[in-house]
Amino acid sequence: MRGWPVFGGVVASLRGLVPAAFPVVVRAASLPPDTLGWCHRTDERFVIRLAGNLTEQQAIDVLLHEWGHALAWNHLLDRLAKSPDTSPEEFEQASHDEAWGCAYARVWRAYLAAGQ
């Protein structure tokens, strides 16, 4: 994520305008080919991982999506994430519910308001 002149400012704006319940850490990562980003919660923070092969604008788009997950995270997702019986499809559906949709819209509004 070095060499991206806008990305760091977007992260800083999101932290200030739409903070999550826990601090958010953003990292580049090697992810499966069909995964552009991923958000998970540890005991003390959210970790957003972005595919390392994204352009800066793609990374911003995926960041906004994943930040929505951090805002909408709830106890059901904690339970599903920890259960070995949860299928990837079940977790995917639960994590893209109406609460996530509202949080994603809120993140986009903050991004647009920040003028980045």
N, C-alpha and C positions, 0 to 999 in steps of 0.2 A: 504494500500500500504506500510505500515510499515513492516519491516522484509524482504523486497525485495532488495537484495544488488545491483542489476543492474538497476532497473527501474528508480530511481532518476537520475542516470547518463545519461540514454537515454533521459529523459525529458530535462535535462540541455544541452545535445548535440543538440537536435532539436531546442531549443531556440536560440542557438548560430549559428547553421549551416543553418537552414531554418526557420527564424523568420516569423511569420504571420504579417498581417497588424496591428493587435492589440495584446496585451499580451494574452498568453494562460494560463488558469488555468486548472489543471487536478484534478478530484475528483473521488473517489469511490462512487457508488450510487446503490440504489435499482432500477433496471430497469425491464421492462416486460421480461418474460422468453425468448422471441424470439429476444431480443435486447442485444447485447454485449457492445455497446458503442453508444455515441451520442454526436454530436457537435452542439452548437448553439452560436449565437453572441448576446451579449448585446450591449449597447451603447459604452462601453469602453473596452470590452474584449471578447475573445472566451472562452467558458467553455466546456471542454471535460469531459464527465461523462463515467466512465467505470463500468461495472457490478462488484459488489463486490465479486462474487464467482469465479473469474478468477484466474488461476495460473499466476505466474509472466510472463512467456513467452507468454501466451495468452494475458495478459494485454499489453505487448509490441506490439504484432501484431495488436491488436485493436487500440492502441494508434497511431501507424503509419498510419492506415487507417483514423482515425478521424483527425489526424494532416493534412492529405491531404485535408480534408474538410475545415479546417481553412485557408489553403493556397489558395484554389480555390474559397472561398466564394465570392459572387458578389451581385450586387443590385437585380438581379432577385430572388435570394434565400431570400434576405431580404423581398421582396414583397410577395413571396409565403409563407414564414413562418408567416407573419402577417395577411394573408388573411384567413378568416374563410371558404372560398369556396375551398381552396386547399385540395385535398385529400392526404392522406399519400402516396399513390402510385405516384401521380404527383410530390410531393416533393422528394420522393426517386429517381425517374427517373431524375429529374432536377439536383439533387445534386450529381449524379454519371455520369456526362457528360464527354466529352473529356478533359475539363479543370481539372476536378478532377483526371482523369486518369494520366495526365501529372504531376500534383502536387503529387499524390501518388508515382509515380516513383521517383520523386525528393526527397521525404522524405526517401524512401528506399535506394537510393544512398547515402544520408547523413548518414543514420544509418549504412550502410555497411562501409562507409569511416571512421566512428568513431570507428569501430572495436569492437562493443559491442555485 
